[in-house]
């Protein structure tokens, strides 16, 4: 089987439209989270005026605080646009949330899945679909490169351990046969792998807890995002681990489970203001 993998869209549809026909040629699509928009130009301007400076930290404080109601409407609108584009691929779509997706948007994801049988929201759950056993988890550890717990999808270690234990118990209910594939769909990548390296910080910023979880479950393939810069893959202990990179940075991937090969893709340059902002995120802290 061939799978398309994308992640960290942050509401951007510019690049997604370009690869839609290529996605349609694969058997299923997996999305590693942070689907809804995070950069509202209107709210960016309001933040700059209020704080008298360009600051990612101050912007996050406002959109998940004082401006939350307006921000939620913006997130739902952008997520709906993304799903409308993807629905034209007419293949199964498995997706999880990311740390930037508000709690209200998670409810939107659940309701959207109930109305659209091609979409499968895997926020913290396991689902069997033909020969695929998919386990999804969208939460992540407190941020190391900015103020922790600024975004709604961050949890402390105790909460994550409890969630992953429940996930492991759910997976055990499904019996794997010679034709089955167990796929782990995460937002945060496992620590100290090729999936979690931030080049401009020269550090691995993934999760030890996700890494330990992988030792307890016989996954065949693991997809994870979150670290925009770390488009990469590795094959370890017969498991395929992939970070497709972020769509906002023009990156995605295709995996062939039969040949155990990974193709890391890059979309040709198309002007995108949001893409530019995210590529300079180490500058505007």
C-alpha positions as CSV (number, residue, x, y, z in Angstrom):
1,X,0.0,0.0,0.0
2,X,1.0,3.6,-0.6
3,X,0.3,6.3,1.9
4,X,0.6,10.1,1.7
5,X,1.7,11.9,4.8
6,X,1.3,15.6,5.5
7,X,1.5,17.7,8.6
8,X,1.6,21.1,10.3
9,X,-0.7,22.8,7.8
10,X,-1.6,25.7,10.1
11,X,-4.5,26.5,7.9
12,X,-2.5,27.0,4.7
13,X,-4.1,25.6,1.6
14,X,-1.7,27.2,-1.0
15,X,0.6,24.2,-1.2
16,X,-2.1,21.6,-0.5
17,X,-3.9,22.4,-3.7
18,X,-0.7,21.7,-5.6
19,X,-0.4,18.1,-4.3
20,X,-4.0,17.1,-4.1
21,X,-3.9,15.0,-7.3
22,X,-0.8,13.2,-6.2
23,X,-2.4,12.4,-2.8
24,X,-5.4,11.0,-4.7
25,X,-3.2,8.3,-6.3
26,X,-2.3,6.8,-2.9
27,X,-4.3,4.4,-0.8
28,X,-4.8,6.6,2.3
29,X,-3.7,10.0,3.7
30,X,-2.3,10.5,7.2
31,X,-2.1,14.0,8.8
32,X,0.2,14.5,11.8
33,X,-1.7,17.5,13.3
34,X,-1.8,21.3,13.5
35,X,-4.4,21.4,10.8
36,X,-6.3,24.6,11.7
37,X,-5.0,28.1,11.0
38,X,-2.8,29.8,13.6
39,X,-1.8,33.0,11.8
40,X,-4.7,35.3,11.5
41,X,-3.5,38.5,9.8
42,X,-6.2,40.5,11.6
43,X,-5.2,39.2,15.0
44,X,-1.5,39.6,14.2
45,X,-2.1,43.3,13.6
46,X,-4.1,43.6,16.8
47,X,-1.3,41.9,18.7
48,X,1.3,44.2,17.2
49,X,-0.7,47.3,18.0
50,X,-1.4,46.2,21.6
51,X,2.1,45.1,22.4
52,X,4.0,47.6,20.2
53,X,6.3,44.9,18.9
54,X,6.3,41.7,16.8
55,X,6.2,38.8,19.3
56,X,5.2,35.2,18.8
57,X,4.9,34.9,22.6
58,X,2.5,37.8,23.0
59,X,0.5,36.7,20.0
60,X,0.0,33.3,21.5
61,X,-1.0,34.8,24.8
62,X,-3.7,36.8,23.1
63,X,-5.2,34.3,20.7
64,X,-5.5,31.6,23.4
65,X,-6.7,34.2,25.9
66,X,-8.5,37.5,25.2
67,X,-9.1,36.9,21.5
68,X,-10.0,33.2,21.9
69,X,-13.6,33.5,20.6
70,X,-12.5,35.2,17.4
71,X,-9.5,32.8,17.0
72,X,-11.7,29.7,17.3
73,X,-13.9,31.0,14.5
74,X,-10.8,31.5,12.4
75,X,-9.5,28.0,13.2
76,X,-12.8,26.3,12.3
77,X,-13.1,28.3,9.0
78,X,-9.5,27.3,7.9
79,X,-9.9,23.7,9.0
80,X,-13.2,23.4,7.0
81,X,-11.4,24.8,3.9
82,X,-8.6,22.3,4.3
83,X,-11.1,19.4,4.7
84,X,-13.0,20.5,1.6
85,X,-9.9,20.4,-0.5
86,X,-8.8,17.0,0.9
87,X,-12.3,15.4,0.5
88,X,-11.8,15.6,-3.3
89,X,-9.0,13.0,-3.0
90,X,-11.8,10.4,-2.2
91,X,-9.4,8.2,-0.1
92,X,-9.5,7.4,3.7
93,X,-8.0,10.3,5.7
94,X,-6.7,9.6,9.2
95,X,-5.8,12.7,11.1
96,X,-4.8,13.8,14.6
97,X,-4.7,17.3,16.1
98,X,-1.7,19.2,17.1
99,X,-0.7,21.4,20.1
100,X,-2.0,24.6,18.3
101,X,-5.5,23.3,17.6
102,X,-7.9,24.7,20.2
103,X,-10.2,22.5,22.2
104,X,-13.2,23.9,20.4
105,X,-11.6,22.8,17.1
106,X,-11.1,19.3,18.5
107,X,-14.9,19.1,18.9
108,X,-15.3,20.4,15.3
109,X,-13.0,17.5,14.2
110,X,-15.1,15.0,16.0
111,X,-18.4,16.2,14.5
112,X,-16.9,16.5,11.0
113,X,-15.8,12.9,11.2
114,X,-19.3,11.8,12.2
115,X,-20.7,13.4,9.1
116,X,-17.9,12.3,6.6
117,X,-17.0,8.6,6.5
118,X,-13.7,9.2,4.6
119,X,-12.4,11.2,7.6
120,X,-11.1,9.5,10.8
121,X,-10.2,11.7,13.7
122,X,-7.5,10.0,15.8
123,X,-7.0,12.4,18.7
124,X,-6.4,9.7,21.4
125,X,-7.9,6.5,20.0
126,X,-7.5,3.3,18.0
127,X,-9.4,2.3,14.9
128,X,-9.4,-0.7,12.6
129,X,-10.0,0.0,8.9
130,X,-9.7,-3.0,6.7
131,X,-6.1,-4.2,7.2
132,X,-5.0,-1.0,9.0
133,X,-4.9,-0.7,12.8
134,X,-4.4,3.0,13.4
135,X,-3.5,4.5,16.8
136,X,-3.5,8.3,17.0
137,X,-2.3,10.7,19.7
138,X,-2.3,14.5,19.2
139,X,-1.0,15.9,22.5
140,X,2.6,16.8,23.2
141,X,5.0,17.7,25.9
142,X,5.5,21.3,27.2
143,X,7.5,23.4,24.7
144,X,11.2,23.8,25.3
145,X,11.8,26.5,22.7
146,X,9.1,29.0,24.0
147,X,7.0,29.4,27.1
148,X,5.5,26.0,28.0
149,X,1.7,25.4,28.1
150,X,1.0,28.4,25.9
151,X,-0.9,26.2,23.4
152,X,-3.8,24.0,24.3
153,X,-2.4,20.7,23.1
154,X,0.4,20.5,25.7
155,X,0.2,18.1,28.6
156,X,2.4,17.3,31.6
157,X,4.3,14.0,31.7
158,X,1.9,12.3,34.1
159,X,-1.0,13.0,31.8
160,X,0.8,11.8,28.7
161,X,1.9,8.6,30.4
162,X,-1.7,7.9,31.4
163,X,-3.0,8.6,27.9
164,X,-0.4,6.4,26.2
165,X,-1.1,3.5,28.7
166,X,-4.8,3.7,27.7
167,X,-3.8,3.7,24.0
168,X,-1.6,0.6,24.5
169,X,-4.6,-1.2,26.2
170,X,-6.8,-0.3,23.2
171,X,-4.3,-1.6,20.7
172,X,-4.1,-4.9,22.4
173,X,-7.8,-5.5,21.7
174,X,-7.0,-5.8,18.0
175,X,-5.4,-9.0,16.7
176,X,-2.7,-8.5,14.1
177,X,-2.4,-11.0,11.2
178,X,0.0,-11.3,8.3
179,X,-1.8,-8.7,6.3
180,X,-2.4,-6.2,9.0
181,X,-0.4,-3.0,9.5
182,X,-0.2,-1.2,12.9
183,X,0.3,2.5,12.3
184,X,1.0,5.1,15.0
185,X,-0.1,8.6,14.1
186,X,1.4,11.2,16.5
187,X,1.9,14.9,16.5
188,X,5.1,14.9,18.6
189,X,7.9,12.7,17.3
190,X,9.9,10.3,19.5
191,X,13.1,11.7,21.1
192,X,16.6,11.3,19.6
193,X,15.5,10.0,16.2
194,X,15.8,11.6,12.8
195,X,12.3,12.9,13.2
196,X,12.9,15.5,16.0
197,X,16.1,17.4,15.2
198,X,15.9,21.2,15.2
199,X,18.8,22.4,13.1
200,X,18.9,26.0,14.2
201,X,19.0,24.9,17.8
202,X,21.2,21.9,17.2
203,X,19.0,19.8,19.5
204,X,16.6,16.9,19.5
205,X,13.2,18.1,20.8
206,X,11.0,15.1,20.6
207,X,9.4,13.1,23.4
208,X,11.0,10.4,25.6
209,X,7.5,9.2,26.5
210,X,6.5,8.7,22.8
211,X,9.9,6.8,22.3
212,X,9.1,4.5,25.3
213,X,5.6,4.0,24.0
214,X,7.0,2.7,20.7
215,X,8.9,0.0,22.6
216,X,5.6,-1.3,24.0
217,X,3.6,-1.6,20.8
218,X,4.5,-3.6,17.7
219,X,4.1,-0.7,15.3
220,X,5.0,-1.2,11.6
221,X,4.9,2.5,10.7
222,X,5.1,5.6,12.8
223,X,4.1,9.1,11.4
224,X,4.9,12.2,13.5
225,X,5.3,15.9,12.8
226,X,5.5,19.0,15.1
227,X,9.2,19.7,14.3
228,X,8.7,21.6,11.0
229,X,12.3,21.6,10.1
230,X,13.0,17.9,10.5
231,X,11.7,16.3,7.4
232,X,13.3,12.9,7.6
233,X,12.8,9.1,8.1
234,X,14.6,6.1,9.5
235,X,14.0,2.4,9.4
236,X,14.8,0.8,12.8
237,X,14.0,-2.6,14.1
238,X,11.9,-3.2,11.0
239,X,9.8,-0.1,11.8
240,X,9.4,2.8,9.4
241,X,9.5,6.2,11.2
242,X,8.6,9.3,9.2
243,X,8.3,13.0,9.8
244,X,6.9,14.4,6.5
245,X,8.0,17.9,7.3
246,X,5.4,20.7,7.3
247,X,3.2,21.7,4.4
248,X,3.8,25.3,5.5
249,X,7.5,24.6,4.6
250,X,6.5,22.9,1.3
251,X,7.3,19.4,2.5
252,X,5.4,16.1,2.6
253,X,6.1,12.4,2.1
254,X,4.9,9.1,0.5
255,X,5.5,5.7,2.1
256,X,5.3,2.4,0.2
257,X,4.6,-0.3,2.9
258,X,5.2,-3.2,0.5
259,X,8.7,-2.2,-0.5
260,X,9.4,-0.4,2.8
261,X,10.5,2.8,1.0
262,X,10.0,6.4,1.9
263,X,10.0,9.3,-0.6
264,X,10.5,12.8,1.0
265,X,8.8,15.4,-1.2
266,X,9.3,19.1,-1.6
267,X,6.7,21.3,-3.4
268,X,8.1,23.8,-5.9
269,X,8.2,27.4,-4.6
270,X,4.9,29.2,-4.6
271,X,4.7,32.6,-2.8
272,X,3.0,32.2,0.6
273,X,3.2,34.9,3.3
274,X,2.3,32.3,6.0
275,X,5.1,30.1,4.8
276,X,7.6,32.9,5.0
277,X,6.5,33.7,8.6
278,X,6.9,30.1,9.7
279,X,10.3,29.8,8.1
280,X,11.5,32.7,10.1
281,X,10.0,31.6,13.4
282,X,13.4,31.4,15.1
283,X,13.8,35.1,14.4
284,X,10.5,36.4,15.9
285,X,10.5,34.7,19.2
